[in-house]
């Protein structure tokens, strides 16, 4: 009897831990718990076009597809990594720390942007307070912007643009390892050369 009771007591604990790790799709605060890099130190000396992005860190920008495409045109000459996310998306929340690290590491050479899709600005802003990033996200409440780049099968997705503004790769699903994201940045954004860092 006692052994059976222990089994049933342990099961809810396992479920609670698993749901906490997955994020449960919740937009409530407190479940992220990550530590972000010192962006000011890591990104000091960035070129002006990328400094303009860093100054908009954590901002939610309106304007939809037109504004997003205009920004990509402004960033020509720099490769871009665009993460499609939502605060209610558990896998998005889980992979966010990988984007924090990558943006600090590559942000002097690569433009990072977000697309906050099918989300409320309040929930997204609350999450960004917990998990700040040194780049803005374009709001996409009706997922039209996400669909325009091919991200239509769920979130997260990540689009890679080369220096000419051409979409060269769309990763569907989360980056579960920082090394996997870094490898794709080197391969698709930086062209696989030694500049990967």
Secondary structure, DSSP 8 states (H G I E B T S, - for coil): -HHHHHHHHHHHHHHHHHHHHH-TT---TTS-------HHHHTTT--HHHHHHHHTTT-EE--HHHHHHHHHHHTTTSEEEEEEE-TT-HHHHHHHHHHHHHHHHHTTTEEEEEEEES--HHHHHHHHHHS--SS-EEEETTSHHHHHTT--SSS-EEEEE-TTS-EEEEEES---SHHHHHHHIIIIISTTSGGG-
